[in-house]
Amino acid sequence: MRGGVKRITSNELGFRSRIIPIVLAAFLVLAGPFAFEAQAQQEIKVRPAALAGTWYPGRADELTALVKRYLAEARPPRPTGRLIALAVPHAGLIYSGPTAAHAFALLAGQDFETVVLVGPSHQARFEGVALDLRDYETPLGRVQLDRDLAGSILAKGGPLVAESSRIHDREHCLEIELPFLQTVLGRAKIVPLLMGSQDLTTCRTLAKALANAARGRKVLLLASTDLSHFYKAETAQAMDHRLLERVKAFDTNGLHQELSAGHIEACGGGPLTAIMLAAAELGANKATVLKYSHSGEVSGDNSRVVGYMAAAFTADGPPRTSGSLDPGLASAEQKLLLSLARQSILAGLENKTFVPPEPLPAALKAPRGAFVTLKKRGELRGCIGRLESERPLAEVVTVMAQAAAFEDHRFPPLTKAELPDLRLEISVLTPFQPVKEVEEIQVGRHGLIVLRGPHSGLLLPQVPVEEGWDREQFLDFTCRKAGLPFKCWREAGTRLYSFSAQVFSEAEP
């Protein structure tokens, strides 16, 4: 089971060709850093309420009564599974509060310690994501910043995420959610983030940082977004329900594509996309729209309305852990992925392209790296894959299946006569991590990447088990796979990375 890294991508999906060093550089560094006055931020410890008395009542008793009334009147459907994320609107409380309450009502009895709030910047233009390192204040008291989690997000977000209090000073989209959180979660802390850029690269990078920082903690992710703005009610409802269908299907790629094309609108489309991606990374596989409304239902003016949505994202399985051997695919998802891979090969034999049919489970839409291995009567017949990808897992697997069948230079192209004896195996990869000490490497659990100068080599986790290698032999043969001498892993200038994989295969033919 030798995996050759796919360097020339399929035209059907428009993947860019990448060598491993480029993949690693793209994973670790993103362009576009922006600077803020860090020293000034350290001096400002509390952000005072900017909306009290305008967007919501300025007196604590009036605000408490209004929030509790909205929560008592909300009758949201109760999604099954473990709650990971919410999406809520952010207009003035009398307009969007009744809808938002349908999401916040789900938090009763929950034990979240921190809420990460992500919203769009309405007041300032900037590149990247701005994090406020202050406590927040409302008429209901102070909400503390989770400084530890905020620091982790800053570190994992790299140059994309920077700290700035100035950008948050007059912004309404996060503050408007706090009275609900103070009422239902008591002393939970927050991490406030505003997105200046809402492109897909920013969304994916932020999602990865949030998921990595939140994993293993009692954290709720929250996207703050309104929907269409200032259309007649009939037009707004038609446009918004198109967005709702994408959310219900947990179709993050489709959501972003329709937002980019202007078919749907959401001022927090980027935060919604990022939170959905992060939720999927943390195991969410179900989306539930809890409530939809528009401003005309409150104001009586249906000529220019704003749409509001409350939604929840939940997981049926246990939490995923960093570096886990199992990226979290259920048995049914594994069988579907194997079926799609075989269908893709059959299409390739007919010189046809293959596009995975909709609908697909959310886990198969999440961007992941994967390898497809072909075996014929137990012997290797082809293996091609990608370490990581910005494309959905289902698309990666179907493209790699055709590549393994027809483009692995070690074998002739597959023929129809070989199909009865062919068995497919798929390895879905976790993100790769630098190896600090070789003692960290566990045979049977970790795959390895060796980099030295222009040379690169990769072996999947199952290879040393099949070959009966110990750790040093595994390292030696990964060096050999890179075209390097044995023991090169001991030398300065050689870089090692490890990853895990969830491996599953068809039954023996």
C-alpha positions in Angstrom: 0.0 0.0 0.0 2.4 2.7 -1.2 0.9 6.1 -1.6 2.3 8.4 -4.3 1.3 12.0 -3.7 -0.8 13.2 -6.6 1.0 16.2 -8.1 -1.0 16.9 -11.2 -4.6 17.4 -10.5 -7.7 16.5 -12.5 -9.0 19.0 -15.0 -12.6 18.1 -14.0 -12.2 19.6 -10.6 -9.6 22.3 -11.5 -7.3 21.3 -8.7 -3.9 23.1 -8.8 -0.8 20.9 -8.9 1.1 21.0 -5.7 4.3 19.5 -4.3 4.4 18.7 -0.6 6.5 21.8 0.4 4.0 24.0 -1.3 1.1 22.2 0.5 2.9 22.7 3.8 3.6 26.4 3.1 0.0 27.0 2.2 -1.1 25.2 5.3 1.2 27.1 7.7 1.3 30.6 6.2 -1.4 32.7 4.5 -0.9 36.0 2.9 -2.4 39.3 4.1 -1.2 40.1 7.6 -2.6 43.3 9.1 -1.3 45.2 12.1 -3.1 46.9 14.9 -2.0 48.9 17.9 -1.4 46.0 20.4 0.0 48.2 23.1 -3.1 50.4 23.2 -5.3 47.3 23.4 -3.6 46.1 26.4 -4.5 49.3 28.2 -8.3 48.9 27.4 -9.8 46.1 29.5 -13.5 46.7 29.2 -15.6 47.5 26.1 -18.6 49.6 27.4 -22.0 48.9 26.0 -22.5 50.8 22.7 -26.1 49.8 22.0 -27.8 50.1 25.4 -30.8 52.4 25.2 -31.0 52.2 21.4 -30.8 48.7 20.0 -32.1 47.2 23.3 -33.3 48.6 26.6 -30.7 50.5 28.7 -32.2 49.4 32.1 -31.3 46.0 33.4 -34.8 45.2 34.6 -36.4 46.1 31.3 -33.8 44.2 29.3 -34.1 41.1 31.5 -37.9 41.1 31.2 -37.7 41.4 27.4 -35.1 38.7 26.9 -37.0 36.3 29.3 -40.3 37.0 27.4 -38.7 36.1 24.1 -37.2 33.0 25.5 -40.5 31.9 27.1 -42.4 32.5 23.9 -39.9 30.6 21.7 -40.9 27.1 20.7 -37.9 25.8 18.7 -37.7 22.3 17.3 -35.3 20.2 19.4 -32.5 18.9 17.2 -31.0 15.5 18.3 -27.4 15.1 19.1 -24.7 17.2 20.7 -25.0 21.0 20.1 -21.9 22.5 18.5 -22.9 25.8 16.9 -25.7 28.3 16.5 -26.6 30.9 13.9 -28.6 33.9 15.1 -29.7 37.3 13.6 -28.4 40.6 14.9 -30.9 43.4 14.3 -32.4 45.6 17.0 -33.8 43.3 19.8 -37.5 44.0 19.0 -37.0 43.0 15.4 -34.7 40.0 15.5 -34.9 39.0 19.2 -38.0 36.7 18.9 -36.2 34.7 16.2 -32.8 34.7 18.0 -34.6 33.4 21.1 -35.4 30.1 19.2 -31.6 29.4 19.1 -30.7 30.7 22.6 -33.6 28.7 24.2 -31.6 25.5 23.3 -28.9 26.6 25.7 -31.0 26.1 28.8 -29.2 23.5 31.0 -26.1 23.4 28.8 -22.7 23.7 30.4 -20.7 25.6 27.8 -17.9 27.6 29.4 -17.1 29.8 26.4 -19.0 31.2 23.4 -16.9 32.1 20.3 -18.9 34.8 18.5 -18.1 35.5 14.8 -19.8 38.4 13.0 -19.3 40.7 10.0 -17.7 44.1 10.4 -20.3 46.8 9.6 -18.3 49.8 10.7 -14.8 49.2 9.4 -13.1 47.8 6.2 -10.1 45.6 6.7 -8.5 42.4 5.6 -8.6 39.3 7.8 -10.3 38.8 11.1 -10.2 41.1 14.2 -10.3 39.7 17.7 -11.1 42.0 20.7 -9.1 41.2 23.8 -11.4 43.0 26.2 -14.3 42.0 28.5 -17.7 43.3 27.3 -20.2 45.2 29.4 -24.0 45.4 29.0 -26.7 46.6 31.5 -26.7 43.0 32.8 -23.1 43.2 33.9 -19.7 42.3 32.6 -19.0 39.3 30.2 -15.4 38.1 30.6 -13.1 37.3 27.8 -11.7 33.8 27.7 -8.1 34.9 27.4 -6.7 31.4 27.1 -8.9 30.5 24.2 -8.5 33.9 22.5 -4.7 33.4 22.7 -5.0 30.0 21.1 -7.1 31.3 18.3 -4.6 34.1 17.7 -1.8 31.5 17.5 -3.6 29.0 15.3 -5.1 31.7 13.0 -1.6 32.9 12.1 -1.4 36.2 10.2 -5.1 36.0 9.3 -6.3 36.8 12.9 -5.1 39.9 14.6 -6.2 41.8 17.8 -8.0 45.1 17.5 -10.3 46.9 19.9 -10.9 49.8 17.6 -12.7 47.8 15.0 -15.1 46.4 17.7 -15.9 49.7 19.4 -19.1 50.6 17.6 -20.0 47.2 16.1 -23.5 45.9 17.0 -23.6 42.4 15.6 -21.9 40.7 18.6 -23.1 42.9 21.5 -26.7 42.4 20.6 -26.3 38.6 21.4 -24.8 39.1 24.8 -28.0 39.8 26.9 -29.3 36.4 25.7 -26.0 34.7 26.6 -25.9 36.4 30.0 -29.5 35.1 30.7 -29.2 31.5 29.6 -25.5 30.7 30.2 -24.8 32.8 33.3 -21.1 33.3 33.7 -19.9 31.8 30.4 -17.0 33.7 28.8 -16.7 34.9 25.3 -14.2 35.4 22.4 -15.4 38.1 20.0 -14.3 38.0 16.3 -15.2 40.2 13.4 -14.5 39.3 9.8 -13.3 42.0 7.4 -12.7 39.5 4.6 -15.4 37.0 3.9 -13.8 35.1 1.0 -13.7 31.3 1.1 -10.0 31.1 1.9 -10.6 33.3 5.0 -13.6 31.3 6.0 -11.7 28.0 5.8 -8.6 29.3 7.6 -10.6 30.8 10.4 -12.7 27.6 10.7 -9.6 25.4 11.0 -8.2 27.8 13.7 -11.5 27.7 15.6 -11.9 24.0 15.4 -8.3 23.3 16.5 -8.6 25.8 19.4 -12.0 24.6 20.6 -11.4 20.9 20.4 -11.5 19.3 23.8 -13.1 22.4 25.5 -16.7 23.2 26.4 -17.1 25.8 23.6 -20.1 26.9 21.6 -19.6 28.5 18.2 -22.0 31.2 17.2 -22.4 33.0 13.8 -24.1 36.3 13.8 -25.9 37.1 10.5 -29.0 38.7 9.0 -30.2 37.5 5.6 -31.5 39.6 2.7 -31.8 43.3 3.1 -34.5 45.8 1.9 -36.5 43.8 -0.6 -40.3 43.4 -0.8 -41.3 40.7 1.6 -42.3 38.3 -1.1 -38.9 38.6 -2.9 -37.0 38.4 0.4 -38.8 35.3 1.5 -38.1 33.5 -1.8 -34.4 34.5 -1.6 -34.0 33.6 2.0 -35.7 30.2 1.7 -33.1 29.4 -0.9 -30.5 30.1 1.7 -32.4 28.1 4.3 -32.3 25.0 2.1 -28.5 25.2 1.8 -28.3 25.5 5.6 -30.7 22.6 6.1 -28.6 20.4 3.8 -25.4 21.5 5.6 -24.2 22.4 2.1 -21.4 24.9 3.0 -19.9 24.9 -0.5 -23.3 25.5 -2.1 -24.0 28.2 0.4 -20.8 30.1 -0.4 -21.3 29.6 -4.2 -24.8 31.1 -4.1 -23.7 33.9 -1.9 -20.8 34.7 -4.3 -23.2 34.6 -7.3 -25.6 37.0 -5.6 -28.5 34.4 -5.7 -28.8 34.8 -1.9 -27.7 37.4 0.6 -26.5 37.4 4.2 -24.5 40.2 5.7 -22.8 37.6 7.8 -22.4 35.0 5.1 -18.7 34.7 5.8 -19.2 34.1 9.6 -22.0 31.6 8.8 -19.7 29.7 6.4 -16.8 29.7 8.8 -18.9 28.5 11.7 -20.5 25.7 9.6 -17.0 24.6 8.4 -15.6 24.6 12.0 -18.7 22.8 13.3 -18.2 20.1 10.7 -14.5 19.8 11.8 -15.8 19.2 15.3 -18.2 16.5 14.3 -21.4 18.3 13.4 -23.4 16.4 10.8 -26.8 17.9 11.1 -28.3 21.4 10.6 -31.7 22.5 11.8 -33.4 25.7 10.9 -35.2 26.7 14.1 -37.0 29.8 12.9 -37.3 32.2 10.0 -38.9 35.7 10.0 -38.5 39.2 8.6 -38.7 42.7 9.9 -42.1 43.4 8.3 -43.7 41.0 10.7 -42.9 43.4 13.5 -43.0 46.8 11.7 -45.9 46.1 9.4 -43.9 47.5 6.5 -43.4 44.8 3.9 -42.0 47.0 1.2 -38.3 46.9 2.5 -37.7 44.0 4.9 -34.6 42.3 6.5 -34.6 38.5 6.8 -33.7 36.7 10.1 -32.8 33.0 10.7 -32.0 30.9 13.8 -30.3 27.6 13.2 -28.5 24.9 15.1 -25.6 22.5 14.1 -25.4 19.3 16.0 -23.4 16.0 16.1 -24.8 12.5 16.6 -21.4 11.1 17.5 -18.8 11.8 20.3 -16.4 14.7 20.1 -13.5 14.4 17.7 -10.0 14.7 19.2 -7.0 16.3 17.6 -4.7 13.8 15.8 -7.4 11.1 16.2 -6.9 7.9 14.3 -10.6 8.2 13.3 -11.6 11.4 11.5 -15.2 10.5 12.3 -16.9 8.9 9.3 -19.8 6.6 10.2 -20.2 3.1 8.7 -22.8 4.4 6.2 -20.6 7.2 5.2 -17.7 4.9 4.6 -19.8 2.6 2.4 -21.1 5.5 0.4 -17.6 6.9 -0.2 -16.4 3.4 -1.4 -19.4 3.2 -3.7 -18.6 6.7 -5.1 -15.0 5.7 -5.7 -16.0 2.6 -7.6 -18.6 4.5 -9.7 -15.9 7.0 -10.6 -13.6 4.3 -11.8 -16.4 2.8 -13.9 -17.1 6.2 -15.4 -13.3 6.5 -16.2 -13.4 3.2 -18.1 -16.0 4.8 -20.3 -14.0 8.0 -20.7 -16.6 9.9 -18.7 -16.3 12.4 -15.9 -18.0 11.6 -12.6 -19.6 14.1 -10.2 -20.8 12.8 -6.8 -24.6 13.1 -6.8 -26.4 15.3 -4.2 -27.5 15.1 -1.5 -24.4 14.0 0.4 -23.8 13.7 4.2 -22.1 16.8 5.7 -19.0 14.7 6.6 -18.4 14.0 2.9 -18.6 17.7 2.0 -16.0 18.7 4.5 -12.6 19.5 2.9 -10.1 16.7 3.7 -7.1 14.9 2.3 -7.5 11.3 1.2 -5.7 8.4 -0.6 -7.4 5.7 -2.7 -5.6 2.4 -2.9 -6.5 -0.4 -5.4 -5.6 -4.0 -4.7 -5.9 -6.9 -7.1 -5.9 -10.4 -5.5 -4.3 -8.8 -2.4 -1.5 -7.1 -4.4 -1.1 -3.4 -4.9 -2.6 -2.2 -8.2 -2.5 1.6 -7.7 -2.5 4.3 -5.0 -2.8 8.0 -5.4 -3.9 10.7 -2.9 -3.8 14.2 -1.5 -2.4 15.2 1.8 -4.9 18.0 2.2 -7.5 19.7 0.0 -9.8 22.7 -0.1 -12.3 20.4 -2.0 -15.0 18.3 -0.4 -13.9 14.8 0.6 -16.3 13.1 -1.8 -14.8 15.0 -4.7 -11.2 14.3 -3.6 -11.9 10.6 -3.3 -13.6 10.3 -6.7 -10.8 12.1 -8.5 -8.1 10.1 -6.7 -9.9 6.9 -7.5 -9.6 7.6 -11.2 -6.0 8.7 -10.7 -5.1 5.5 -8.9 -6.8 3.4 -11.6 -5.4 5.2 -14.7 -2.5 7.6 -13.7 -0.3 5.7 -11.2 3.0 5.5 -13.3 4.0 2.3 -11.6 1.1 0.4 -13.3 -0.6 0.2 -16.7 -4.1 1.8 -16.8 -6.8 -0.4 -15.3 -9.0 -2.5 -17.6 -12.6 -3.7 -17.4 -11.3 -7.3 -17.2 -9.6 -6.5 -13.8 -12.7 -5.2 -12.1 -14.0 -8.5 -10.6 -10.7 -8.9 -8.8 -10.3 -5.3 -7.7 -10.7 -4.1 -4.1 -10.8 -0.5 -3.1 -9.4 1.0 0.1 -9.8 4.6 1.2 -7.6 6.4 3.8 -9.1 9.7 5.1 -6.4 11.8 6.6 -6.2 14.0 9.6 -4.2 17.3 9.4 -0.4 16.6 9.4 1.8 17.9 12.3 5.5 18.4 12.7 7.4 15.6 14.5 9.4 17.1 17.3 10.8 13.8 18.7 10.8 10.5 16.7 9.6 8.7 19.9 6.2 10.4 19.2 5.7 8.2 16.1 3.5 5.2 16.7 3.6 2.4 14.2 0.1 1.6 13.0 -1.3 4.9 14.1 0.8 7.5 12.2 1.7 8.0 8.6 4.9 9.8 7.8 6.1 12.6 5.4 9.8 13.2 4.9 11.1 16.4 3.3 14.6 17.3 2.5 15.5 19.9 -0.2 13.6 19.0 -3.4 12.9 15.4 -2.1 9.6 14.3 -0.5 8.2 10.9 0.4 5.1 9.7 2.2 4.0 6.3 3.6 0.5 5.7 4.9 -0.1 4.4 8.5 -1.0 0.8 7.4 2.3 0.3 5.5 4.7 -0.5 8.4 2.1 -2.9 9.9 1.8 -4.8 6.6 5.6 -4.9 6.2 6.3 -5.8 9.9 8.6 -2.7 10.4 9.5 -1.1 13.7 9.7 2.7 14.1 13.3 3.0 12.8 12.5 0.9 9.7 9.4 2.9 9.1 11.5 6.1 9.1 14.2 4.5 7.0 11.8 3.4 4.3 10.0 6.7 4.2 13.4 8.3 3.5 13.9 5.7 0.7 10.4 6.6 -0.7 11.7 10.2 -0.9 14.7 9.0 -2.9 17.0 9.7 0.1 19.4 7.3 1.9 18.4 5.3 4.9 19.0 7.2 8.2 18.6 10.6 6.6 15.9 11.3 9.1 18.7 11.6 11.7 20.4 14.5 9.8 19.9 18.2 10.2 17.8 19.7 7.4 15.4 16.7 7.2 11.8 17.6 8.2 9.4 15.0 9.5 5.6 15.3 9.6 3.0 12.8 10.9 -0.7 12.3 10.3 -3.3 9.7 11.1 -6.0 8.1 8.9 -9.3 6.4 9.1 -8.8 3.4 6.8 -11.7 1.3 5.4 -12.1 -1.0 2.4 -14.5 -3.1 0.3 -14.9 -6.7 1.2 -12.6 -9.2 -0.6 -13.9 -10.0 -4.1 
